[in-house]
């Protein structure tokens, strides 16, 4: 599974960020194949070390890297929108993740012990 994070600076125009997300970026991402989920932060972003430099976060999960790159390729057909996004100065991160399901015991929210084999690449349940 691949995650894409867009971290938008808090010192930027968050109204313009929200407008771009609603009008362009989220519709573009949700039209892509292999999309698992899209999440957008709301209210203040928090950090234990004090206020972080980001004011808005968009997180999208895709099945494969090819699915992510298809969305990127589609975005190249809209250079004005790509420039609009670039002007908002997001930090964009793309990374593969290993999903680990919590093992439950007596209580539903209790996580079992971690073992080295838990980090082996596992295919998502379908």
GIURJO-V901325 format. One record per pair of residues at least 24 apart in sequence whose ideal C-beta (glycine too) atoms are under 10 Angstrom apart, sorted by the first residue. I is the first residue (numbers start at 1). J is the second residue. D is the distance in whole Angstrom. If there is no record, write none. Layout:
i->I j->J d->D
i->I j->J d->D
This chain:
i->1 j->34 d->9
i->1 j->36 d->7
i->1 j->61 d->6
i->1 j->62 d->7
i->1 j->63 d->6
i->1 j->64 d->8
i->1 j->65 d->10
i->1 j->67 d->10
i->1 j->95 d->10
i->1 j->96 d->7
i->1 j->97 d->5
i->1 j->98 d->8
i->1 j->99 d->6
i->1 j->122 d->10
i->1 j->123 d->9
i->1 j->124 d->6
i->2 j->34 d->9
i->2 j->36 d->9
i->2 j->60 d->9
i->2 j->61 d->7
i->2 j->62 d->5
i->2 j->63 d->8
i->2 j->64 d->7
i->2 j->65 d->5
i->2 j->66 d->9
i->2 j->67 d->7
i->2 j->68 d->5
i->2 j->69 d->9
i->2 j->94 d->7
i->2 j->95 d->7
i->2 j->96 d->5
i->2 j->97 d->7
i->3 j->36 d->9
i->3 j->37 d->10
i->3 j->59 d->6
i->3 j->60 d->7
i->3 j->61 d->6
i->3 j->62 d->8
i->3 j->68 d->9
i->3 j->93 d->8
i->3 j->94 d->7
i->3 j->95 d->6
i->3 j->96 d->8
i->3 j->97 d->5
i->4 j->29 d->8
i->4 j->38 d->9
i->4 j->58 d->8
i->4 j->59 d->7
i->4 j->60 d->5
i->4 j->61 d->8
i->4 j->62 d->7
i->4 j->68 d->6
i->4 j->71 d->8
i->4 j->72 d->9
i->4 j->92 d->7
i->4 j->93 d->7
i->4 j->94 d->5
i->4 j->95 d->8
i->5 j->54 d->10
i->5 j->57 d->7
i->5 j->58 d->7
i->5 j->59 d->5
i->5 j->60 d->8
i->5 j->90 d->9
i->5 j->91 d->8
i->5 j->92 d->7
i->5 j->93 d->4
i->5 j->94 d->8
i->5 j->95 d->8
i->6 j->40 d->9
i->6 j->54 d->9
i->6 j->56 d->8
i->6 j->57 d->7
i->6 j->58 d->4
i->6 j->59 d->8
i->6 j->60 d->8
i->6 j->85 d->8
i->6 j->88 d->9
i->6 j->90 d->5
i->6 j->91 d->8
i->6 j->92 d->6
i->6 j->93 d->8
i->7 j->41 d->10
i->7 j->45 d->9
i->7 j->52 d->9
i->7 j->53 d->8
i->7 j->54 d->4
i->7 j->55 d->9
i->7 j->56 d->8
i->7 j->57 d->6
i->7 j->58 d->8
i->7 j->59 d->10
i->7 j->89 d->10
i->7 j->90 d->6
i->7 j->91 d->4
i->7 j->92 d->8
i->7 j->93 d->7
i->8 j->41 d->9
i->8 j->45 d->10
i->8 j->53 d->10
i->8 j->54 d->6
i->8 j->55 d->6
i->8 j->56 d->4
i->8 j->57 d->7
i->8 j->58 d->8
i->8 j->85 d->10
i->8 j->88 d->6
i->8 j->89 d->8
i->8 j->90 d->5
i->8 j->91 d->8
i->8 j->92 d->10
i->9 j->52 d->10
i->9 j->53 d->6
i->9 j->54 d->6
i->9 j->55 d->6
i->9 j->56 d->9
i->9 j->88 d->8
i->9 j->89 d->6
i->9 j->90 d->8
i->9 j->91 d->8
i->10 j->44 d->9
i->10 j->45 d->7
i->10 j->51 d->7
i->10 j->52 d->7
i->10 j->53 d->6
i->10 j->54 d->6
i->10 j->55 d->3
i->10 j->56 d->8
i->11 j->53 d->8
i->11 j->54 d->10
i->11 j->55 d->8
i->11 j->89 d->9
i->12 j->54 d->10
i->12 j->55 d->7
i->12 j->56 d->9
i->12 j->87 d->9
i->12 j->88 d->6
i->12 j->89 d->6
i->12 j->90 d->9
i->13 j->55 d->10
i->13 j->87 d->9
i->13 j->88 d->7
i->14 j->55 d->5
i->14 j->56 d->6
i->14 j->88 d->9
i->16 j->84 d->8
i->16 j->87 d->8
i->16 j->88 d->6
i->17 j->55 d->7
i->17 j->56 d->5
i->17 j->58 d->9
i->17 j->85 d->9
i->17 j->88 d->6
i->17 j->89 d->10
i->17 j->90 d->8
i->18 j->42 d->9
i->18 j->56 d->7
i->19 j->84 d->9
i->19 j->88 d->10
i->20 j->58 d->10
i->20 j->81 d->8
i->20 j->84 d->6
i->20 j->85 d->6
i->20 j->87 d->10
i->20 j->88 d->7
i->20 j->90 d->10
i->21 j->56 d->8
i->21 j->58 d->6
i->21 j->85 d->10
i->21 j->88 d->10
i->23 j->81 d->9
i->23 j->84 d->10
i->24 j->75 d->9
i->24 j->78 d->8
i->24 j->80 d->10
i->24 j->81 d->5
i->24 j->82 d->10
i->24 j->84 d->8
i->24 j->85 d->8
i->25 j->58 d->7
i->25 j->60 d->9
i->25 j->71 d->10
i->25 j->75 d->9
i->25 j->81 d->8
i->25 j->84 d->10
i->25 j->85 d->7
i->25 j->88 d->10
i->25 j->90 d->10
i->26 j->58 d->8
i->26 j->60 d->9
i->28 j->71 d->7
i->28 j->72 d->10
i->28 j->74 d->7
i->28 j->75 d->6
i->28 j->78 d->8
i->28 j->81 d->8
i->29 j->58 d->8
i->29 j->60 d->5
i->29 j->62 d->9
i->29 j->68 d->9
i->29 j->71 d->6
i->29 j->74 d->10
i->29 j->75 d->9
i->30 j->60 d->9
i->30 j->71 d->10
i->31 j->70 d->10
i->31 j->71 d->8
i->31 j->74 d->8
i->32 j->60 d->9
i->32 j->62 d->7
i->32 j->67 d->6
i->32 j->68 d->8
i->32 j->69 d->10
i->32 j->70 d->6
i->32 j->71 d->4
i->32 j->72 d->9
i->32 j->74 d->7
i->33 j->62 d->9
i->33 j->63 d->8
i->33 j->64 d->9
i->33 j->66 d->9
i->33 j->67 d->6
i->33 j->70 d->7
i->33 j->71 d->9
i->34 j->61 d->9
i->34 j->62 d->5
i->34 j->63 d->4
i->34 j->64 d->6
i->34 j->65 d->10
i->34 j->66 d->8
i->34 j->67 d->3
i->34 j->68 d->8
i->34 j->70 d->8
i->34 j->71 d->9
i->35 j->60 d->7
i->35 j->61 d->7
i->35 j->62 d->6
i->35 j->63 d->8
i->35 j->67 d->7
i->35 j->68 d->9
i->35 j->71 d->8
i->36 j->60 d->8
i->36 j->61 d->4
i->36 j->62 d->6
i->36 j->63 d->7
i->36 j->67 d->9
i->36 j->124 d->8
i->37 j->61 d->5
i->37 j->62 d->9
i->38 j->62 d->10
i->53 j->91 d->9
i->54 j->90 d->9
i->54 j->91 d->8
i->56 j->88 d->9
i->56 j->90 d->9
i->57 j->90 d->9
i->57 j->91 d->10
i->58 j->90 d->8
i->58 j->92 d->9
i->59 j->93 d->10
i->60 j->94 d->10
i->61 j->97 d->8
i->61 j->99 d->10
i->61 j->124 d->10
i->62 j->94 d->10
i->63 j->124 d->7
i->63 j->126 d->10
i->64 j->96 d->10
i->65 j->94 d->8
i->65 j->96 d->7
i->68 j->94 d->6
i->69 j->94 d->9
i->96 j->121 d->9
i->98 j->122 d->7
i->98 j->124 d->10
i->99 j->123 d->10
i->99 j->124 d->6
i->99 j->125 d->9
i->101 j->125 d->8
